[in-house]
Amino acid sequence: MQIPHFPEANHPLVKSLFHHSDHELLTLFQQNPDAGKYFTVIFCRYSPIVYTLIRHSARSPVQADYLFALTWRHIYYELGGLNLTDSESGKEALTMQNWLINMTAFCINEIKVPPTEAIHYSLQATSPPLWCYVQQALDQLPPVLRLIVLMAQTFHWSETRIAAYLQAEGEAIAPSEVANFLQEGYRMVEDKLPTDIRAIYFEEDLAPL
């Protein structure tokens, strides 16, 4: 079994945070919701363990990759309220590694992964941290724009087919207008991504502080 390599682990922004402990990274993640680098570092640190556990339980590599991404999305949302410290003793009650193993086991047992042919996710094209933040950005789009972007990117529908679907749903949008809506949707998604995520994954320069 080959564990995937994630290029973001070599990005200077990510490497600069490797010295932080798990507890420090968790605190920084929770205190800085507009930053994506802390979650990305946690992902880079623990993705080999999570992937190994999932790969042994999945039927196919495509299903393993998709479950891996879904597991990290679940982890992303759970991290916001995670407290590893025992309230009475003030000491660490659970290590990040043990908690992540528990979360991975939960996802393996509870998430129903669709058949390989129904999966449109590619681990090589979209790393789980980027996927999490893109999903979060998509959730903030107006419903019609979000639907158009998803139909184009997930199902690779043509502008004509997207327009026909929308017209059937009562939206008077011509095929010629779909391209404009798509560009607007992409622009809004990019605007709503954390600046450090854009720097890590799209090689954008961060503005000087």
C-alpha atoms as an extended CHARMM CRD file, in Angstrom:
* protein
*
       209  EXT
         1         1  MET       CA              0.0000000000        0.0000000000        0.0000000000  PROA      1               0.0000000000
         2         2  GLN       CA              1.3330000000        3.4040000000       -1.0090000000  PROA      2               0.0000000000
         3         3  ILE       CA              0.5130000000        6.3610000000        1.2470000000  PROA      3               0.0000000000
         4         4  PRO       CA             -0.2180000000        9.4890000000       -0.8220000000  PROA      4               0.0000000000
         5         5  HSD       CA              2.2520000000       12.3600000000       -0.7820000000  PROA      5               0.0000000000
         6         6  PHE       CA              0.7730000000       15.8170000000       -0.2870000000  PROA      6               0.0000000000
         7         7  PRO       CA              2.8780000000       18.6540000000       -1.7500000000  PROA      7               0.0000000000
         8         8  GLU       CA              1.4470000000       21.2240000000        0.6870000000  PROA      8               0.0000000000
         9         9  ALA       CA              3.6340000000       19.6450000000        3.3920000000  PROA      9               0.0000000000
        10        10  ASN       CA              6.6040000000       21.3410000000        1.6900000000  PROA      10              0.0000000000
        11        11  HSD       CA              5.0490000000       24.8070000000        1.5170000000  PROA      11              0.0000000000
        12        12  PRO       CA              6.9550000000       27.3790000000        3.6430000000  PROA      12              0.0000000000
        13        13  LEU       CA              3.7580000000       28.4440000000        5.4400000000  PROA      13              0.0000000000
        14        14  VAL       CA              3.1150000000       24.8620000000        6.5090000000  PROA      14              0.0000000000
        15        15  LYS       CA              6.7220000000       23.9820000000        7.3060000000  PROA      15              0.0000000000
        16        16  SER       CA              7.0310000000       27.0730000000        9.5110000000  PROA      16              0.0000000000
        17        17  LEU       CA              4.4130000000       25.5900000000       11.8780000000  PROA      17              0.0000000000
        18        18  PHE       CA              5.8040000000       22.0560000000       12.1690000000  PROA      18              0.0000000000
        19        19  HSD       CA              7.4840000000       22.8580000000       15.4960000000  PROA      19              0.0000000000
        20        20  HSD       CA              4.1540000000       23.5110000000       17.2290000000  PROA      20              0.0000000000
        21        21  SER       CA              2.6970000000       20.8220000000       19.4540000000  PROA      21              0.0000000000
        22        22  ASP       CA             -0.6910000000       19.2810000000       18.6720000000  PROA      22              0.0000000000
        23        23  HSD       CA             -2.2520000000       21.2490000000       21.5210000000  PROA      23              0.0000000000
        24        24  GLU       CA             -0.8000000000       24.5230000000       20.2240000000  PROA      24              0.0000000000
        25        25  LEU       CA             -2.0350000000       23.8180000000       16.7000000000  PROA      25              0.0000000000
        26        26  LEU       CA             -5.5120000000       22.9920000000       17.9980000000  PROA      26              0.0000000000
        27        27  THR       CA             -5.6200000000       26.2320000000       19.9950000000  PROA      27              0.0000000000
        28        28  LEU       CA             -4.4040000000       28.2740000000       17.0190000000  PROA      28              0.0000000000
        29        29  PHE       CA             -6.9700000000       26.5950000000       14.7610000000  PROA      29              0.0000000000
        30        30  GLN       CA             -9.8070000000       27.3720000000       17.1590000000  PROA      30              0.0000000000
        31        31  GLN       CA             -8.6740000000       30.9630000000       17.7660000000  PROA      31              0.0000000000
        32        32  ASN       CA             -8.1470000000       31.7930000000       14.0710000000  PROA      32              0.0000000000
        33        33  PRO       CA            -11.1940000000       30.5890000000       12.1090000000  PROA      33              0.0000000000
        34        34  ASP       CA            -10.1900000000       32.7060000000        9.0920000000  PROA      34              0.0000000000
        35        35  ALA       CA             -6.8430000000       30.9000000000        8.7430000000  PROA      35              0.0000000000
        36        36  GLY       CA             -6.4670000000       27.5100000000        7.0500000000  PROA      36              0.0000000000
        37        37  LYS       CA             -2.8060000000       26.7530000000        7.6940000000  PROA      37              0.0000000000
        38        38  TYR       CA             -3.2650000000       25.2560000000       11.1800000000  PROA      38              0.0000000000
        39        39  PHE       CA             -5.7120000000       22.6230000000        9.9810000000  PROA      39              0.0000000000
        40        40  THR       CA             -3.4370000000       21.9360000000        7.0110000000  PROA      40              0.0000000000
        41        41  VAL       CA             -0.4980000000       21.2430000000        9.3560000000  PROA      41              0.0000000000
        42        42  ILE       CA             -2.6010000000       18.8670000000       11.4760000000  PROA      42              0.0000000000
        43        43  PHE       CA             -3.6300000000       17.1340000000        8.2530000000  PROA      43              0.0000000000
        44        44  CYS       CA             -0.0210000000       16.8050000000        7.0320000000  PROA      44              0.0000000000
        45        45  ARG       CA              1.0810000000       15.4590000000       10.4160000000  PROA      45              0.0000000000
        46        46  TYR       CA             -1.5640000000       12.7680000000       10.7130000000  PROA      46              0.0000000000
        47        47  SER       CA             -2.6960000000       11.9370000000        7.1650000000  PROA      47              0.0000000000
        48        48  PRO       CA             -0.4370000000        8.8110000000        6.9680000000  PROA      48              0.0000000000
        49        49  ILE       CA             -2.0970000000        7.2360000000       10.0290000000  PROA      49              0.0000000000
        50        50  VAL       CA             -5.6210000000        8.1120000000        8.9240000000  PROA      50              0.0000000000
        51        51  TYR       CA             -5.0170000000        6.9280000000        5.3560000000  PROA      51              0.0000000000
        52        52  THR       CA             -3.4890000000        3.6270000000        6.4980000000  PROA      52              0.0000000000
        53        53  LEU       CA             -6.5000000000        2.8480000000        8.6990000000  PROA      53              0.0000000000
        54        54  ILE       CA             -8.9520000000        3.7090000000        5.9290000000  PROA      54              0.0000000000
        55        55  ARG       CA             -7.1350000000        1.9130000000        3.1090000000  PROA      55              0.0000000000
        56        56  HSD       CA             -7.2470000000       -1.3700000000        5.0330000000  PROA      56              0.0000000000
        57        57  SER       CA            -11.0270000000       -1.1080000000        5.3820000000  PROA      57              0.0000000000
        58        58  ALA       CA            -12.0380000000        0.1770000000        1.9220000000  PROA      58              0.0000000000
        59        59  ARG       CA            -12.9010000000       -2.0690000000       -0.9940000000  PROA      59              0.0000000000
        60        60  SER       CA            -11.1980000000        0.0060000000       -3.6760000000  PROA      60              0.0000000000
        61        61  PRO       CA             -8.5560000000        2.7770000000       -3.8670000000  PROA      61              0.0000000000
        62        62  VAL       CA            -11.1730000000        5.2350000000       -5.2020000000  PROA      62              0.0000000000
        63        63  GLN       CA            -13.4860000000        4.5190000000       -2.2540000000  PROA      63              0.0000000000
        64        64  ALA       CA            -10.5400000000        4.7720000000        0.1360000000  PROA      64              0.0000000000
        65        65  ASP       CA             -9.5910000000        8.2030000000       -1.2150000000  PROA      65              0.0000000000
        66        66  TYR       CA            -13.1630000000        9.4550000000       -0.9660000000  PROA      66              0.0000000000
        67        67  LEU       CA            -13.6450000000        8.1180000000        2.5640000000  PROA      67              0.0000000000
        68        68  PHE       CA            -10.2830000000        9.6680000000        3.4930000000  PROA      68              0.0000000000
        69        69  ALA       CA            -11.5420000000       13.0760000000        2.3110000000  PROA      69              0.0000000000
        70        70  LEU       CA            -14.9290000000       12.6410000000        4.0440000000  PROA      70              0.0000000000
        71        71  THR       CA            -13.1470000000       11.6450000000        7.2600000000  PROA      71              0.0000000000
        72        72  TRP       CA            -10.9930000000       14.7830000000        7.2000000000  PROA      72              0.0000000000
        73        73  ARG       CA            -14.0870000000       16.8860000000        6.5360000000  PROA      73              0.0000000000
        74        74  HSD       CA            -15.7050000000       15.3340000000        9.6170000000  PROA      74              0.0000000000
        75        75  ILE       CA            -12.4990000000       15.9530000000       11.5910000000  PROA      75              0.0000000000
        76        76  TYR       CA            -12.4420000000       19.5740000000       10.3980000000  PROA      76              0.0000000000
        77        77  TYR       CA            -15.9240000000       20.2820000000       11.7780000000  PROA      77              0.0000000000
        78        78  GLU       CA            -15.2900000000       18.3940000000       15.0410000000  PROA      78              0.0000000000
        79        79  LEU       CA            -11.9670000000       20.1390000000       15.7480000000  PROA      79              0.0000000000
        80        80  GLY       CA            -13.7260000000       23.4520000000       16.3850000000  PROA      80              0.0000000000
        81        81  GLY       CA            -15.2270000000       22.1710000000       19.6400000000  PROA      81              0.0000000000
        82        82  LEU       CA            -12.4980000000       19.7250000000       20.6500000000  PROA      82              0.0000000000
        83        83  ASN       CA            -10.9680000000       19.9650000000       24.1300000000  PROA      83              0.0000000000
        84        84  LEU       CA             -8.1440000000       17.5270000000       24.8360000000  PROA      84              0.0000000000
        85        85  THR       CA             -7.6700000000       18.7550000000       28.4040000000  PROA      85              0.0000000000
        86        86  ASP       CA             -9.4030000000       17.2060000000       31.4160000000  PROA      86              0.0000000000
        87        87  SER       CA            -11.4330000000       19.9410000000       33.1030000000  PROA      87              0.0000000000
        88        88  GLU       CA            -10.6410000000       18.6810000000       36.6250000000  PROA      88              0.0000000000
        89        89  SER       CA             -6.9510000000       17.8590000000       36.4340000000  PROA      89              0.0000000000
        90        90  GLY       CA             -6.0310000000       20.3910000000       33.7370000000  PROA      90              0.0000000000
        91        91  LYS       CA             -3.9530000000       17.6690000000       32.0710000000  PROA      91              0.0000000000
        92        92  GLU       CA             -4.2880000000       16.2100000000       28.6000000000  PROA      92              0.0000000000
        93        93  ALA       CA             -7.0700000000       13.6240000000       28.7820000000  PROA      93              0.0000000000
        94        94  LEU       CA             -6.6380000000       12.4220000000       25.2070000000  PROA      94              0.0000000000
        95        95  THR       CA             -3.8520000000       12.8420000000       22.6770000000  PROA      95              0.0000000000
        96        96  MET       CA             -4.6020000000       14.2830000000       19.2600000000  PROA      96              0.0000000000
        97        97  GLN       CA             -3.4350000000       11.0250000000       17.6940000000  PROA      97              0.0000000000
        98        98  ASN       CA             -5.8120000000        8.9030000000       19.7860000000  PROA      98              0.0000000000
        99        99  TRP       CA             -8.6990000000       11.2750000000       19.0960000000  PROA      99              0.0000000000
       100       100  LEU       CA             -8.0060000000       11.1590000000       15.3390000000  PROA      100             0.0000000000
       101       101  ILE       CA             -7.8700000000        7.3610000000       15.3970000000  PROA      101             0.0000000000
       102       102  ASN       CA            -11.2410000000        7.3450000000       17.1930000000  PROA      102             0.0000000000
       103       103  MET       CA            -12.7140000000        9.7710000000       14.6270000000  PROA      103             0.0000000000
       104       104  THR       CA            -11.3690000000        7.6690000000       11.7540000000  PROA      104             0.0000000000
       105       105  ALA       CA            -12.8560000000        4.4900000000       13.2300000000  PROA      105             0.0000000000
       106       106  PHE       CA            -16.1970000000        6.2820000000       13.6470000000  PROA      106             0.0000000000
       107       107  CYS       CA            -16.1790000000        7.4000000000        9.9950000000  PROA      107             0.0000000000
       108       108  ILE       CA            -15.1750000000        3.9370000000        8.7310000000  PROA      108             0.0000000000
       109       109  ASN       CA            -18.1080000000        2.4100000000       10.6020000000  PROA      109             0.0000000000
       110       110  GLU       CA            -20.7360000000        5.1040000000       10.0310000000  PROA      110             0.0000000000
       111       111  ILE       CA            -20.1770000000        6.6090000000        6.5760000000  PROA      111             0.0000000000
       112       112  LYS       CA            -21.7480000000        4.7290000000        3.6860000000  PROA      112             0.0000000000
       113       113  VAL       CA            -19.3570000000        5.1470000000        0.7530000000  PROA      113             0.0000000000
       114       114  PRO       CA            -21.0440000000        5.0720000000       -2.6800000000  PROA      114             0.0000000000
       115       115  PRO       CA            -19.9480000000        2.6500000000       -5.4150000000  PROA      115             0.0000000000
       116       116  THR       CA            -16.7060000000        3.5230000000       -7.2070000000  PROA      116             0.0000000000
       117       117  GLU       CA            -18.4870000000        4.6060000000      -10.4000000000  PROA      117             0.0000000000
       118       118  ALA       CA            -20.5900000000        7.1530000000       -8.4730000000  PROA      118             0.0000000000
       119       119  ILE       CA            -17.5980000000        8.9180000000       -6.9010000000  PROA      119             0.0000000000
       120       120  HSD       CA            -16.4650000000       12.1440000000       -8.5660000000  PROA      120             0.0000000000
       121       121  TYR       CA            -13.7460000000       13.0440000000       -6.0660000000  PROA      121             0.0000000000
       122       122  SER       CA            -10.0510000000       12.8740000000       -6.9570000000  PROA      122             0.0000000000
       123       123  LEU       CA             -7.4610000000       12.9460000000       -4.1740000000  PROA      123             0.0000000000
       124       124  GLN       CA             -4.7560000000       13.9370000000       -6.6860000000  PROA      124             0.0000000000
       125       125  ALA       CA             -6.8110000000       16.9060000000       -7.9040000000  PROA      125             0.0000000000
       126       126  THR       CA             -8.0510000000       18.1990000000       -4.5490000000  PROA      126             0.0000000000
       127       127  SER       CA             -6.3130000000       17.6120000000       -1.2310000000  PROA      127             0.0000000000
       128       128  PRO       CA             -8.7190000000       17.2180000000        1.7500000000  PROA      128             0.0000000000
       129       129  PRO       CA             -7.8520000000       20.5570000000        3.4450000000  PROA      129             0.0000000000
       130       130  LEU       CA             -8.5150000000       22.4680000000        0.2080000000  PROA      130             0.0000000000
       131       131  TRP       CA            -11.7000000000       20.4300000000       -0.2850000000  PROA      131             0.0000000000
       132       132  CYS       CA            -12.9110000000       21.3570000000        3.2210000000  PROA      132             0.0000000000
       133       133  TYR       CA            -12.3740000000       25.0720000000        2.6630000000  PROA      133             0.0000000000
       134       134  VAL       CA            -13.8470000000       25.0210000000       -0.8590000000  PROA      134             0.0000000000
       135       135  GLN       CA            -16.9400000000       23.2480000000        0.5240000000  PROA      135             0.0000000000
       136       136  GLN       CA            -17.1680000000       25.8870000000        3.2460000000  PROA      136             0.0000000000
       137       137  ALA       CA            -16.8880000000       28.6390000000        0.6190000000  PROA      137             0.0000000000
       138       138  LEU       CA            -19.5240000000       26.9500000000       -1.5770000000  PROA      138             0.0000000000
       139       139  ASP       CA            -21.9290000000       26.8430000000        1.3650000000  PROA      139             0.0000000000
       140       140  GLN       CA            -21.7840000000       30.6560000000        1.4820000000  PROA      140             0.0000000000
       141       141  LEU       CA            -22.8270000000       31.0980000000       -2.1700000000  PROA      141             0.0000000000
       142       142  PRO       CA            -26.3790000000       32.0070000000       -3.2040000000  PROA      142             0.0000000000
       143       143  PRO       CA            -28.2540000000       28.7130000000       -3.8960000000  PROA      143             0.0000000000
       144       144  VAL       CA            -28.4980000000       29.0660000000       -7.6990000000  PROA      144             0.0000000000
       145       145  LEU       CA            -24.8190000000       30.0160000000       -8.0710000000  PROA      145             0.0000000000
       146       146  ARG       CA            -23.7870000000       27.1100000000       -5.8660000000  PROA      146             0.0000000000
       147       147  LEU       CA            -25.9050000000       24.6970000000       -7.9170000000  PROA      147             0.0000000000
       148       148  ILE       CA            -24.4130000000       25.9410000000      -11.2140000000  PROA      148             0.0000000000
       149       149  VAL       CA            -20.8360000000       25.5750000000       -9.9310000000  PROA      149             0.0000000000
       150       150  LEU       CA            -21.5300000000       22.0720000000       -8.6080000000  PROA      150             0.0000000000
       151       151  MET       CA            -23.1690000000       20.9150000000      -11.8540000000  PROA      151             0.0000000000
       152       152  ALA       CA            -20.2140000000       22.2110000000      -13.8660000000  PROA      152             0.0000000000
       153       153  GLN       CA            -17.4250000000       20.9810000000      -11.6000000000  PROA      153             0.0000000000
       154       154  THR       CA            -18.8270000000       17.7880000000      -10.1070000000  PROA      154             0.0000000000
       155       155  PHE       CA            -20.8930000000       16.4380000000      -12.9870000000  PROA      155             0.0000000000
       156       156  HSD       CA            -19.1000000000       18.2450000000      -15.8540000000  PROA      156             0.0000000000
       157       157  TRP       CA            -22.4040000000       19.3120000000      -17.3620000000  PROA      157             0.0000000000
       158       158  SER       CA            -22.3900000000       21.6020000000      -20.4060000000  PROA      158             0.0000000000
       159       159  GLU       CA            -23.7680000000       25.1210000000      -20.1820000000  PROA      159             0.0000000000
       160       160  THR       CA            -26.7300000000       24.0400000000      -22.3350000000  PROA      160             0.0000000000
       161       161  ARG       CA            -27.5590000000       21.1290000000      -20.0340000000  PROA      161             0.0000000000
       162       162  ILE       CA            -27.2190000000       23.3010000000      -16.9240000000  PROA      162             0.0000000000
       163       163  ALA       CA            -29.5510000000       25.9140000000      -18.4390000000  PROA      163             0.0000000000
       164       164  ALA       CA            -32.0940000000       23.2200000000      -19.4080000000  PROA      164             0.0000000000
       165       165  TYR       CA            -32.0800000000       21.8190000000      -15.8740000000  PROA      165             0.0000000000
       166       166  LEU       CA            -32.5020000000       25.2630000000      -14.3200000000  PROA      166             0.0000000000
       167       167  GLN       CA            -35.3160000000       26.1420000000      -16.7310000000  PROA      167             0.0000000000
       168       168  ALA       CA            -37.0870000000       22.9070000000      -15.7580000000  PROA      168             0.0000000000
       169       169  GLU       CA            -36.7680000000       24.0610000000      -12.1300000000  PROA      169             0.0000000000
       170       170  GLY       CA            -38.3250000000       27.4300000000      -12.9690000000  PROA      170             0.0000000000
       171       171  GLU       CA            -35.1280000000       29.4890000000      -13.3250000000  PROA      171             0.0000000000
       172       172  ALA       CA            -35.1850000000       31.5390000000      -16.5450000000  PROA      172             0.0000000000
       173       173  ILE       CA            -31.4660000000       31.3340000000      -17.3480000000  PROA      173             0.0000000000
       174       174  ALA       CA            -30.2480000000       31.0290000000      -20.9460000000  PROA      174             0.0000000000
       175       175  PRO       CA            -27.2020000000       28.8860000000      -21.8620000000  PROA      175             0.0000000000
       176       176  SER       CA            -25.3150000000       32.0650000000      -22.7740000000  PROA      176             0.0000000000
       177       177  GLU       CA            -25.8250000000       33.3470000000      -19.2230000000  PROA      177             0.0000000000
       178       178  VAL       CA            -24.5120000000       30.1850000000      -17.5480000000  PROA      178             0.0000000000
       179       179  ALA       CA            -20.8850000000       31.0690000000      -18.3590000000  PROA      179             0.0000000000
       180       180  ASN       CA            -21.2550000000       34.4350000000      -16.6170000000  PROA      180             0.0000000000
       181       181  PHE       CA            -22.8390000000       32.8100000000      -13.5810000000  PROA      181             0.0000000000
       182       182  LEU       CA            -20.0210000000       30.2670000000      -13.4830000000  PROA      182             0.0000000000
       183       183  GLN       CA            -17.3280000000       32.9400000000      -13.5490000000  PROA      183             0.0000000000
       184       184  GLU       CA            -19.1350000000       34.8440000000      -10.7980000000  PROA      184             0.0000000000
       185       185  GLY       CA            -19.4340000000       31.6500000000       -8.7480000000  PROA      185             0.0000000000
       186       186  TYR       CA            -15.7360000000       30.8310000000       -9.1250000000  PROA      186             0.0000000000
       187       187  ARG       CA            -14.7880000000       34.3830000000       -8.1680000000  PROA      187             0.0000000000
       188       188  MET       CA            -16.9670000000       34.2850000000       -5.0510000000  PROA      188             0.0000000000
       189       189  VAL       CA            -15.5870000000       30.8840000000       -3.9940000000  PROA      189             0.0000000000
       190       190  GLU       CA            -12.0380000000       32.1770000000       -4.3570000000  PROA      190             0.0000000000
       191       191  ASP       CA            -12.8540000000       35.3430000000       -2.4100000000  PROA      191             0.0000000000
       192       192  LYS       CA            -14.2970000000       33.2940000000        0.4390000000  PROA      192             0.0000000000
       193       193  LEU       CA            -11.2570000000       30.9960000000        0.7340000000  PROA      193             0.0000000000
       194       194  PRO       CA             -8.7810000000       31.9010000000        3.5080000000  PROA      194             0.0000000000
       195       195  THR       CA             -5.8590000000       33.8780000000        2.0820000000  PROA      195             0.0000000000
       196       196  ASP       CA             -3.3360000000       31.3700000000        3.4260000000  PROA      196             0.0000000000
       197       197  ILE       CA             -5.1900000000       28.4800000000        1.7400000000  PROA      197             0.0000000000
       198       198  ARG       CA             -4.9580000000       30.3690000000       -1.5590000000  PROA      198             0.0000000000
       199       199  ALA       CA             -1.2430000000       30.8900000000       -0.9080000000  PROA      199             0.0000000000
       200       200  ILE       CA             -0.6250000000       27.2040000000       -0.0900000000  PROA      200             0.0000000000
       201       201  TYR       CA             -2.6590000000       25.6450000000       -2.8920000000  PROA      201             0.0000000000
       202       202  PHE       CA             -2.7160000000       28.3020000000       -5.6260000000  PROA      202             0.0000000000
       203       203  GLU       CA              0.7120000000       29.7990000000       -4.9490000000  PROA      203             0.0000000000
       204       204  GLU       CA             -0.7170000000       33.2670000000       -4.4250000000  PROA      204             0.0000000000
       205       205  ASP       CA              1.5480000000       35.7370000000       -2.6630000000  PROA      205             0.0000000000
       206       206  LEU       CA              0.3560000000       36.7360000000        0.7800000000  PROA      206             0.0000000000
       207       207  ALA       CA              0.0020000000       40.4730000000        1.2340000000  PROA      207             0.0000000000
       208       208  PRO       CA              2.6600000000       41.8380000000        3.6140000000  PROA      208             0.0000000000
       209       209  LEU       CA              1.3990000000       42.4650000000        7.1270000000  PROA      209             0.0000000000
